[in-house]
Amino acid sequence: MTITPLMPVYGRCEVEPVRGDGCYLYDAEGREWLDFASGIAVNILGHSHPHLVGTIQKQAATLMHTSNLYKVPAQQHLAERLVALTFADTVFFTNSGAEAIECAVKTCRSFHFEAGRPERSRILTFSNAFHGRTLATISATNQEKMRQSFEPLPDWFTVLPFNDLDAVKAAMASPLGASVGGFLVEPVQGEGGIRPATPEFLQGLRAIADEHGILLILDEVQCGVARSGTLFAHEQYGITPDIMAIAKGIGGGFPVGACLATEHAASGMIVGRHGSTYGGNPLAMAACEAVLDVVTEPAFLAHVNDMAARLRSSLEQMIPNHDDLFDSVRGMGLMMGLKLKSDSRAFVNHARSHGILLVAAGDNVVRLLPPLIIEEHHIRECVDKLSAAARAYNPAVAA
Ligand SMILES: *Cc1c(COP(=O)(O)O)cnc(C)c1O
């Protein structure tokens, strides 16, 4: 066994970036990659964005961390901004997506506790979901690769088939129904393979939740913050959640997340119910403010949608030239999936040697998650690189 100073839990590839600029990453030798991974949907403003960098630098020199023992004006200000932009009345800041989900689950549990229904402790989740890697969040998925070696896990979640409203109705009508306190769902599954929820499914979950007095929790950690073409993906479904977890894009690269809720849903989150040492520190808040400054500019979402339409049609035009490899395009906004006819991980590895970074997902899907500031020439470059990679690709050799 080799001893290593880093726990060898990641199957890291050979790319070793030391510098980023806009939509590109560079290693110490100056090799360049077009970054259509964005640190897994995180760097929505690309790398070294001047407004984000400047804001963080200024805040770091002023005040980095205090504590939630004290008032944190930067939290108050950002929360007011998020509340004004969303369905929510109240916000809790975290350091990551999984922690935002943990807060969402605690908010749901304490809501029912305070309402005198502590038996409504179960949350229904959906097949191939990804909600993070903490013990609670791996309990919320049926993905074996996340759960493996950690059984027994808490039995707080029941996983039902995604996009199957009849299965939800049947579960709610069964003896299990009385123990259900909410639904937890990604409007667009990321890790699971860029699978958007159908409108009927999300709208149906909203209606069933209302009918039973239970809560709809959305995981917008990956699809939120303009990625889908609206500030939050659920806006395109004509519904609002009771609770929403966000992270990834909101910090633009700074580790930060948030749990947003209506006042009603958060009625159990009273003094002492939850906390975090770092959550909402002034430096993290400054990063989020800078990201919001950019994504709420009037033309920003129009740009995302324009680029998304161009990327989709360019990919669709490319598919017939390599129809032994590429199957179809799916997704919302700049959260796009290219379904392959063979293993997507192997193709993502191969594409790196053609100068483009992508992310593999479930269902043999290659995720394209570019910075939201891409321009037309980045799309042309992406398609050129994908085509060159496809021409030089032999799945049998790669596998
Ligand atoms: C990345 C992700 C998470 C977990 O976020 P971390 O910051 O890694 O804890 C949760 N849900 C979804 C949908 C994600 O994509």
PDBQT file of the ligand as one rigid body, heavy atoms in Angstrom, charges set to zero:
ROOT
HETATM    1  C1  LIG A 401     -22.751  19.581  -5.717  1.00  0.00    +0.000 C 
HETATM    2  C2  LIG A 401     -24.136  19.282  -5.266  1.00  0.00    +0.000 A 
HETATM    3  C3  LIG A 401     -24.446  19.123  -3.902  1.00  0.00    +0.000 A 
HETATM    4  C4  LIG A 401     -23.391  19.110  -2.824  1.00  0.00    +0.000 C 
HETATM    5  O1  LIG A 401     -22.666  20.281  -2.737  1.00  0.00    +0.000 OA
HETATM    6  P1  LIG A 401     -21.261  20.287  -1.932  1.00  0.00    +0.000 P 
HETATM    7  O2  LIG A 401     -20.870  21.738  -1.948  1.00  0.00    +0.000 OA
HETATM    8  O3  LIG A 401     -20.328  19.399  -2.674  1.00  0.00    +0.000 OA
HETATM    9  O4  LIG A 401     -21.534  19.789  -0.572  1.00  0.00    +0.000 OA
HETATM   10  C5  LIG A 401     -25.765  18.943  -3.551  1.00  0.00    +0.000 A 
HETATM   11  N1  LIG A 401     -26.731  18.891  -4.477  1.00  0.00    +0.000 NA
HETATM   12  C6  LIG A 401     -26.476  19.037  -5.792  1.00  0.00    +0.000 A 
HETATM   13  C7  LIG A 401     -27.604  18.997  -6.769  1.00  0.00    +0.000 C 
HETATM   14  C8  LIG A 401     -25.168  19.216  -6.236  1.00  0.00    +0.000 A 
HETATM   15  O5  LIG A 401     -24.909  19.311  -7.536  1.00  0.00    +0.000 OA
ENDROOT
TORSDOF 0
